[in-house]
């Protein structure tokens, strides 16, 4: 199996308290709503609670649907240094070159973003409010994941370089500590002429930052030694976490990277929602504002939550 199981107690502790994490995904979806045009924003604001809450559903589904995990990442380094020259952007061409089994084994996030865009466009065409909301929320999740550098590498949790825990540190701990100071004014949603190319652009930009993510953490770890960690309690749970001073120093060393990746994720989520609506013929969403989920839909949501709690499928260790 290509996924390496981490068995140390330290790796387990450094998962922290949320898994972007839930905090980041929810904030990205929430803020994306407010860059939409007047023709869309009323419907999305009326359903803001669901758009935010359902932002984490793909993460929950990883533990009950084995096909889910590859949708969140792509291990670009598996394909060699010139991956962006060698890898076809279209799904069919990539399958023909590498096989679907290989693509699934090493992640499919840029292609899945494109699939979700098409699913959202179809939901708009059908004027199906439940489907529009579900796909919008989950599309936001995958777009956000594509903006995380550690979602682009086989060394996704620093497990190959002795940096176990860095994934949750970068995408959960840092946003929770510092994002209240970020500038999230990203402008209005704009039309994307080629969603597939946009997904690949996001992944490429994330991968460009990977070296800095790993190198700065290693240098700082060597400098701070045993001051790297502390213990923190939330409710009844106490865990070993990265110390605030270490987190602040690392955040400075990244020179605004986390803020910029969150900003670009927010913008791309809103852009893709808008693009799908335009490409569907700009259906009237104001007439859908009164939508409320049926009992059957609520029952399905409860059932999905129960499946997540059972966690019948394993996922990447840092996310457990």
N, C-alpha and C positions, 0 to 999 in steps of 0.2 A: 504494500500500500504506500502511495506517495506521501500521504499525510503523516506527519510524525506525531506520535502521542507523547505529550509532556506529562511526566509523572511526578515531578518535584512539587513539594508543598509550596515553594515560592511561586511557581507558575500559576498554581491554583489561586493563591492569594491575590496576585496582581491582576486578576480579572476585574477587580474593583467592584463597584456596586451597580453599575449599569453597563449596558453593552452598547464621529458620531456615536456611538451607543444610542440608547433609546432617547436620551436627552438631545443629542445632536440631530437625529432624524426628525424628531418632533419639531424642533425649532426651525429646521430648514423648510419643512412642509408648511408650517405656519406662516413664515415670512414670504414664501413664494406666492401665497394667496394674494398678498397685498401689492404685488406688482402687476396683477391682471388688469385688463381694460374694463371700463364700466359695464360692458355687455356680459362679462363673465363674473365679475367679482361678487355680485349680489348672491348668486347661486353658491359660490364657494364659501363666502362668509356665513351664509345661512347654515352651512354644513361644516363649519370650521372645526368643531369638536371632533367629528369623525375623521376629517382629513389629517388632523394631528395625531389622533389616537391610532388610526390604521397605518400610520407611517412605519410602525414597527412590526406589522404583521408578517412581512417576508422573513424577518429574523426569527419570529416565533415559529414560522412554518418549517424552518430548517430542521427542527427537532421531530417533525412528524412526516415530512415528505422528503425522501432521499434525493430527489431530483432538484431540490431547491438550492442547495449550497453553491453549486457552480455559477448560479446566476448573479452572485455577489462579487465576483473577482475575476481576474485573469492573470495567470502566472506568466508574464511576458518573458522573463528570463529563461524559461524552459525552451523557448524557440531561438535563442541565440542573440548575439549583440545587434544584428541588423533586422530585428523582428519587424520593425515598421516598414522596411523595404520588402521583406519576404511575405508578410502576412496579408492575405487578401482581406479587404474590409467587408465584402459581402459574405453572407453566411454560406451560400451554396458553393462559392469558389473556395472558401476556407475548408469546407467539408471535403471537397474534391481533392484538395492538396494534402490535408492532414488526417482526415477521417473524423467522423462525429464523435467516436469514442475518445479520441485524443483531445478534441476541443472540450468535451464535457469533463474530462479528467483534470484539465488545467484552467478551467473557468471560461465563462461565456458572457461576462457582463456587458461588453459593448454591443453585442448582437441582441442580447435580451432587452436592452434599453430600446432598440429599434422595434423589436416585436411589441413591446408595451406601448410605444407610440402608435403603432398601427391598431392595436386593440382599443386604445383610447379614441382614435379617430372613428373607428367603427361604432363605439358606444355613443359618441356624439351624433353620428348619422342615424342611429336607432332612437335617439332621444331617450335613452334608458338611464334615469338618474342614479339608480343603484350601481349600475355598471360604471358610469362615469366617475362616481366617487371612489369606488374600489380601485379602479385602474389608475386614477390620478394619484391616489395616496401611495400605491405601491410603485408606480413609475418614479415618484419622488424618492423613494428609498433606494432604488437601483442607481439613479443618477447620483445621489449623495455618495453611495459606495464607490462609484467610479472616480470620485474626487479625492479618495484616500490613497496616498502613495503605497501603503502597505497592502492594499488590495490588488497590487500589480506585480507581486513577487512570490516566489516559492518560500522565501524567508519572511513570511507574512507576520510572524510574531517574534522575529529576532532569534528564533530557535536554532538557526544555523550559525549564528555569530555570538552566542552567549548573551543575548539581550532579551531573554524571555520576558514577556509582559509589555513590550514597547507598543504593541498594537493598541491595547486598551488604554495605555498611557496617552498616546497621540490622539486617538479619536474620541476618547471619553473624558479622561481626567483633565486634559488641557482645555477643551471647550467648557466643561463645567466650572473650572476655576476662572477662566479669563474672558469668555465670550460676552459677558455683560458689558465689556468695554469696547467691543468691536463695532465698527461702522457697517451696518447692514443696509445702507441705502444703495441699491444696485441699479436703480432706474426702472423703467417700464419693460414689461415683457415684449419681446421682439420675435418676428417670424424667423424660423430656421429653415433654410432652403433644403438642407440634406441632413435629417436627423441621424442617419447612420454615420456620416462623416463627423458630426458634432460629438457623438458618443466616443468615437476613436480619438478625437482631439482631446477630450477630457481625460481619457486614459493615458494618452501620451504625455500630457502635461503632468499628471500625477506621478508617472514613472520617472519623469525628469527630476523630481524632488526626492526620490528614494535615497540616493546617496547621502544627501544632507540629513535626512531623517535619522539614518543609522549612524553616520559618522559623528554628528554632534552629540548624540546620546552617549556614544562610547567614550568620547573625549571627556565629557562632563562626569561620567561614572568614574573614570580614572582619577579625575581631579578631586571629587567630593568623597569618594570612598564610602565609609559606613554612614555618612550623612545623607546618603541617597534615599533611605527609606525611613518611614515612621509608622505608627499604628493609629488607626482612625476608627471611630465607632459611629455607626448610623443605626439608630434603633437598638436592637439587641445584638447586632453583628459587629464584631471587631475584626479588622483585616489589616494586613501589612500593605502599605501603599507608598507610592512615591512621595517623598517629603515636599511640602509646599516650597521650600527654598530651592530644591532641585528642580521642581516643576517650573518655577519662575525663571530660573537660569536657562533651562532648556527652551522655554517659550521665547525668551529673548534671542537665544542662539538661532532659532528658526526664522527670525526676522520677518514676522507677520505671515508665515506660511499657512498656519491653521486658519486664521481669519480670511485670507485670500481664497483658500480652498472652499470654505463655507460660503463666502460671497458668490463664488462662481457656481457652486452647486445650487444655491437659491435661484440665481439668474437662469440657469439652464432648466431647472424644474418648471419655473413659470413660463419660460420660452416654449418648452415642449407642450405644456398644457394649451397654450395659446395657439401654437402651430397645428396641433391636432384639431382644435376647434375651427380654425380657419379652413383647413383642408377638408373638413366635414361639411363645409358650406355655411359656417357661422350660424348654427341653429339657435333659436330663441331660448335662452336659458332662464329668462325671467319667469316663463310659464312653468318651470320645474322647481321653483323655489319652495313651493308648498309640499314638496315630497317628504314623506316620513316612511321609514322602513316598515315592511310588513312583519307580522309575527313569524312568518317562515324565514325571513331574512335575519331577524334577531336570533332565532333558534340556530341558524347556521353559524352566526358569529359566536354564539356561546359554545357550540360544538367545536369550532376551530380552536377556541381558547382552551377547552378541555384537552384536546389532542396535544396542544403545546405543553401543557402541564405534565403530561405523561412522558414526553421526551423519548419517544421510541426509536429515534434515529440519531446517530452521532453526528457531530459537526466538528469544525475546527476547534481545537482545544481552548484557544484564547476566548472563544465566544460561549463556552459552556457555563 
